[in-house]
Amino acid sequence: MKAAFFKEHGGAEKVLYDDYRDPVPGPDDVVVRVGACGLNHVDILLLDGRFPPPEGLPHVNGCEVTGT
């Protein structure tokens, strides 16, 4: 899949858009094919390191998505 993600903290120059591993859902999870994604202040806090990504790095941007 394609994704916007970062491997290290910093500014917008650290955001990559490239192939990324497909998610592996757990027994209580679902996978959503994202049609659109919005970035908000939480994404900026994660990117610049003021808030640690819950799963560590690399981290896929986008807290607000729509899809099927």
matplotlib code that plots the C-alpha trace (Angstrom):
import matplotlib.pyplot as plt

x = [0.0, 1.0, 1.2, 2.5, 4.8, 7.9, 10.9, 12.4, 11.1, 11.4, 9.4, 7.5, 10.7, 10.7, 7.3, 7.7, 5.0, 6.0, 5.2, 4.5, 3.8, 0.2, -1.5, -2.0, -5.3, -5.7, -8.7, -10.8, -9.5, -10.6, -8.7, -10.1, -9.2, -8.6, -10.2, -9.2, -7.1, -6.9, -3.9, -4.5, -2.5, -2.0, -0.1, 2.2, 2.8, 3.7, 6.0, 8.0, 8.4, 6.3, 4.1, 5.5, 3.8, 2.0, 3.5, 6.9, 8.7, 8.1, 4.7, 1.9, 0.4, -3.4, -5.7, -8.8, -9.7, -12.7, -12.9, -14.5]
y = [0.0, 3.6, 5.8, 9.1, 8.2, 9.3, 7.3, 10.1, 13.3, 16.7, 18.9, 18.3, 17.4, 14.1, 12.9, 10.3, 9.1, 5.6, 1.9, 0.7, -2.7, -3.8, -3.8, -7.2, -7.0, -8.6, -10.7, -7.6, -5.3, -4.4, -3.1, 0.0, 1.0, 4.7, 7.0, 10.3, 11.3, 14.6, 15.7, 17.7, 19.1, 15.6, 14.6, 17.6, 16.8, 13.2, 14.4, 16.9, 14.5, 16.4, 13.3, 9.8, 7.6, 4.8, 2.1, 3.7, 4.6, 4.4, 6.0, 6.4, 9.9, 10.5, 10.3, 11.2, 8.9, 7.9, 4.7, 1.3]
z = [0.0, -0.4, 2.8, 4.1, 7.0, 8.8, 10.1, 12.3, 13.9, 12.4, 10.0, 6.8, 5.0, 7.0, 5.7, 3.0, 0.6, -0.6, -0.4, 3.2, 4.6, 4.6, 8.0, 9.7, 11.7, 15.1, 16.0, 16.9, 14.2, 10.7, 7.7, 5.9, 2.4, 2.8, 0.3, 2.0, 5.0, 6.9, 8.9, 12.1, 15.1, 16.6, 13.4, 13.8, 17.5, 16.5, 13.6, 15.6, 18.6, 21.2, 21.5, 21.0, 18.4, 20.2, 18.0, 17.7, 14.5, 11.6, 12.0, 9.4, 9.4, 9.5, 12.4, 10.4, 7.5, 5.3, 3.4, 3.0]

ax = plt.figure().add_subplot(projection="3d")
ax.plot(x, y, z, "-o")
ax.set_aspect("equal")
plt.show()
